[in-house]
Amino acid sequence: MAEFSRDPISIARLLLDLENPRFPEIQPNQPSAIQAMIQDQKEKLINLAEHITRHGVNPAIISIVMESDTDSNAYTVLDGNRRLAAIKLLMNPSLGKEVFSQQQIRRLQSLATQYIENPINGLRCVIVKDRDEADIWIPLIHRGQREGAGQVSWDGQVAARYDARRGKRSFALQVLDFVQENASLSEEAMSRIEAGKFPITNLERSPPDRHMRKIGGSFS
């Protein structure tokens, strides 16, 4: 089993991956890479920058990097390029002036003013020796469940349970709990609910008189 070095690396020493698969083609330099990221992500990148400004970088996520081929003092970020681009834009909003609208630049500049009060000096990174080593892990992050080896996203019912435990109980979940306790449900419907697999979004889109038909039961 491989062991990796995990180190904090300053933002100044981190480079966007010019071969990032989010880009339609390989980029020639860092400014072009940032502009390509903006083109791909648009408002999402500013939303990420806003979240970083308010809460900092997600502590549960670590960037994957390798030593740069062109700069012996730098590292190329193989996973975590959106995060890095957002931080670089907070440090210098003018990097996005060729792509963002004037309104978006103003929003970014406002965020940058807040960001400098508590800037991020570096990111925690895991250092791999090359792209091949990173390729063992990156698909687990970005290419779905992969039969359980990758990240397994929450479906609607599981997400609704999470929100409910934080005091945000959805109407659809209330309906589901009510009929589970008070209605005669088919064995299949009960099994799906108990397993957390019922498509709760169906209830959110349905008028009340159709809830029971969608769940698969009736009141006795």
C-alpha positions, 0 to 999 in steps of 0.5 A: 500500500502506497504512503503519501506525503501530506503537506501544507503548500502555499498558494503561490507555489500551486499551479492549475493543471494545464491539462485539466479535463474540464478544459476543452483543450490543453492550456498554454499558461496559468492565466489561460487556465484560469480563464478556461476554468471561468468559462467552464464554471462561470457563476459556480466559481464565484459561488465557491469563492463566496463559500470560501470567503465565509467558511474557509476551505472544506477541511474534509477535502485535500488537494492532490498535487505533483511536482511541477515539470516546469518549476522546481519550486512549484506543484501542479494541482491534479485534483482541486483546481476549482478550489485553487482558481477560486482562491486565486481570483479572490487574491486577484479579481482582475484575473477574471476580467476578460471572461466575467461580466462587469457585474460578476467582477464587482461581486468578486471584488466585494468578496476579495475585500472580505477575503483579505481580512482572513486570507488562506495562505496555503492548502493541505495537499497529498503529493503523488509522484506522477499522474499515473499515481493520481489516476488511482484516486481521482476517478473515485472522486469524480466518476461516480460510485464505481460499485461502492469504491467511489463516493456514494451520493445521498439520494433524496430520502437520505438527504431529507433525513440529514436536513431533518436532523438539523431542524429542516424537515421537508414536507415530503418527508413529513408525508412519507413518515405519516403514511408509513405510520398510518397507511397500509403499504405494499411490501415493496414500498415499505422495503424501499422506505426502510432502506432509504431508497424511496424517491422522495422528490416524487412527493415534492412534485405531486399534489396531495391526492396523488401521494398515496398512489406514488408511495404504493399504499392506501389508508385502511 
